Amino acid sequence: MFNKTRARIEKFEETNETFRKAKQHVEKYKVVYASIGASVTTAIVVKSCMKPQIITVVNKAAAPVFNNTVAPVIAPVMNNIANNAGHCTKVVQNLETGELWEKVNRLAEELAEVHGVSFDTARTRLSKHLNGHTDHVFGKQYRTIALGTTG
């Protein structure tokens, strides 16, 4: 079956100068064509795998905190800033008991230990709750009451 097709192509190549030149060109530059094909394939795969980032605005009044100033920069919604040097953190409060945590990670560690889940799971659930995506974390509600900085 393939022998008939191969014979037709060989006969066509013998009689057609343009086909012969095109075939020689492709054979000469096969590395270039292969790399172009790989680049196009990569672009298609990356484009199909990339999803648009959806940004949800939870609090329109929140202002950025700049850690390089002498005077505290207070976000309009937040009433407090813990200090003024280092990485930005969120001060979190339990709405039922009023208990405070200086960092989200410290609360996540405590939740992970109490509920027997991994730290990453507790931190992910807590983050989703604090950003308004879920109503509670392990049956409790928390809120960000201040921005702080470590240092």
C-alpha positions as CSV (number, residue, x, y, z in Angstrom):
1,M,0.0,0.0,0.0
2,F,2.7,2.5,1.0
3,N,4.9,1.3,-1.8
4,K,2.4,2.6,-4.4
5,T,2.4,6.0,-2.7
6,R,6.2,6.0,-2.4
7,A,6.5,5.2,-6.1
8,R,4.1,8.0,-7.0
9,I,6.1,10.5,-5.0
10,E,9.4,9.4,-6.6
11,K,7.9,9.6,-10.1
12,F,6.5,13.1,-9.2
13,E,9.9,14.1,-7.9
14,E,11.6,13.0,-11.1
15,T,9.2,15.0,-13.3
16,N,8.7,18.1,-11.2
17,E,11.6,20.5,-10.6
18,T,9.8,22.7,-8.1
19,F,8.9,19.7,-5.9
20,R,12.5,18.5,-6.0
21,K,13.9,22.0,-5.0
22,A,11.3,22.3,-2.2
23,K,12.3,18.9,-0.9
24,Q,16.0,19.7,-1.0
25,H,15.3,23.0,0.8
26,V,13.4,21.3,3.6
27,E,16.2,18.7,4.0
28,K,18.8,21.4,4.1
29,Y,17.0,23.5,6.7
30,K,15.3,20.7,8.7
31,V,16.9,21.9,12.0
32,V,15.4,25.4,11.5
33,Y,12.0,24.0,10.6
34,A,12.1,21.6,13.6
35,S,13.0,24.5,16.0
36,I,10.2,26.7,14.6
37,G,7.8,23.8,15.0
38,A,8.9,23.3,18.6
39,S,8.6,27.0,19.4
40,V,5.1,27.1,17.9
41,T,4.1,24.0,19.8
42,T,5.4,25.4,23.0
43,A,3.6,28.7,22.5
44,I,0.3,26.8,21.9
45,V,0.8,24.7,25.0
46,V,1.6,27.6,27.2
47,K,-1.2,29.7,25.8
48,S,-3.7,26.9,26.4
49,C,-2.5,26.2,29.9
50,M,-2.4,29.8,31.1
51,K,-5.6,31.0,32.7
52,P,-6.4,34.6,33.3
53,Q,-5.8,35.8,36.8
54,I,-9.0,37.0,38.5
55,I,-8.4,39.7,41.1
56,T,-11.2,40.1,43.6
57,V,-11.4,43.5,45.3
58,V,-12.4,42.7,48.9
59,N,-11.9,46.2,50.4
60,K,-11.8,49.1,48.0
61,A,-10.7,51.5,50.7
62,A,-7.5,49.7,51.6
63,A,-4.3,51.6,50.9
64,P,-0.8,50.3,50.4
65,V,1.6,50.1,53.3
66,F,5.0,51.5,52.6
67,N,7.6,50.2,54.9
68,N,10.3,52.7,54.1
69,T,8.8,55.8,55.8
70,V,9.5,57.2,59.2
71,A,5.9,58.0,60.1
72,P,3.4,55.2,60.1
73,V,1.3,54.8,57.0
74,I,-2.2,53.8,58.1
75,A,-4.7,52.2,55.7
76,P,-8.1,53.9,56.0
77,V,-9.9,50.7,57.0
78,M,-7.2,49.6,59.5
79,N,-7.0,51.5,62.8
80,N,-3.6,50.2,63.8
81,I,-0.1,49.5,62.6
82,A,2.0,47.4,64.8
83,N,5.4,48.8,63.9
84,N,7.2,50.3,60.9
85,A,10.1,48.1,59.8
86,G,10.4,44.7,57.9
87,H,7.9,42.6,56.0
88,C,4.2,43.4,56.0
89,T,2.0,41.2,58.1
90,K,-1.7,41.0,59.0
91,V,-2.9,41.2,62.6
92,V,-5.8,38.7,62.8
93,Q,-8.6,38.6,65.4
94,N,-11.0,35.7,66.3
95,L,-14.5,37.3,66.1
96,E,-16.0,35.0,68.8
97,T,-13.3,35.3,71.5
98,G,-11.5,38.5,70.5
99,E,-8.1,36.6,70.6
100,L,-5.4,38.2,68.5
101,W,-2.5,36.9,66.4
102,E,0.4,39.0,65.1
103,K,0.8,36.9,62.0
104,V,-1.5,34.8,59.8
105,N,1.2,32.1,59.8
106,R,1.1,31.8,63.6
107,L,-2.6,31.3,63.5
108,A,-2.3,28.8,60.7
109,E,0.3,26.8,62.8
110,E,-2.1,26.8,65.7
111,L,-5.1,25.7,63.5
112,A,-3.0,23.0,61.9
113,E,-2.0,21.6,65.3
114,V,-5.5,21.7,66.8
115,H,-7.3,20.3,63.8
116,G,-4.7,17.8,62.7
117,V,-4.1,19.1,59.2
118,S,-0.9,20.3,57.5
119,F,0.3,23.8,57.9
120,D,-0.2,24.5,54.2
121,T,-3.8,23.4,54.3
122,A,-4.6,25.5,57.3
123,R,-2.8,28.5,55.8
124,T,-4.7,28.1,52.5
125,R,-8.1,27.8,54.2
126,L,-7.3,30.8,56.4
127,S,-6.2,32.9,53.5
128,K,-9.3,32.1,51.5
129,H,-11.4,33.1,54.6
130,L,-9.6,36.4,55.2
131,N,-9.9,37.3,51.6
132,G,-13.6,36.8,51.6
133,H,-13.8,33.5,49.6
134,T,-15.2,31.4,52.5
135,D,-17.4,32.1,55.4
136,H,-15.4,30.4,58.1
137,V,-12.3,28.3,58.9
138,F,-12.9,25.1,60.9
139,G,-16.2,26.6,62.1
140,K,-14.7,29.9,63.3
141,Q,-14.6,33.4,61.9
142,Y,-11.6,35.7,61.8
143,R,-10.9,39.2,60.4
144,T,-7.9,41.3,59.7
145,I,-7.9,44.2,62.1
146,A,-4.5,45.8,61.5
147,L,-1.5,45.7,59.3
148,G,1.9,45.2,60.9
149,T,5.5,44.7,60.0
150,T,8.1,42.4,61.3
151,G,11.5,43.6,62.3
